[in-house]
Amino acid sequence: MHSTLIVARMDPGSSTEVARLFGAFDGTEMPHRMGTRRRQLFSYRGLYFHLQDFDDDNGGELIEQAKTDPRFIAISEDLKPFIEAYDPKTWRSPADAMASRFYDWEASA
């Protein structure tokens, strides 16, 4: 499984609306189209963490292909009032907000 973690800023009072928007989005076939296996959203003191799990590391390629889908464009626009780049000076795409994994451990089967 491959995971990505996007870090941004979010008004803590908007978590219900952000969850609603993703609930509607994830109720479509878009997660399957993007290869998303699981999505988890977290907040902490004004920070937003968006963890997405994929079956393999093709998720980035599939998301790039999905970016032109009107539903992807719509959720990106709908989230703008609630989510802002962690560092607006350097943000150009979600890739600029992805955390880097520096340690990984899994229990053996």
C-alpha positions, 0 to 999 in steps of 0.5 A, a space after each residue: 500500500 502507498 500513502 500520501 499525506 497532504 498538510 495545509 491550514 484549515 479553520 477548525 470550525 469548518 471540519 464538518 463542512 469539509 467532511 461533508 464535501 469529501 463524503 459526497 465526493 467519495 460517494 461517487 466512483 472518483 476514489 476508484 478512478 484515482 485508485 484511492 483505497 482509504 481517505 482520512 482527514 485530521 485536524 490539529 490546531 489549525 492544521 489539516 492533514 489529508 491521508 490517502 492510501 492507495 493499493 500501489 504507487 500509481 495513485 499519483 499518476 491516476 490523480 493527475 489523470 483525474 484532475 480534469 474531471 469536473 467532480 475533481 475540479 468542483 471539490 477543489 473549488 468547494 474546499 477553497 473557503 476552508 483549506 489554504 496552503 500551508 505555505 502559500 508562497 511555494 504552493 503550486 499543486 498538492 504535491 507542494 504540500 505533501 509530507 515526506 515519510 522518513 520512517 516506516 514500520 509494519 507488524 509482520 503477519 
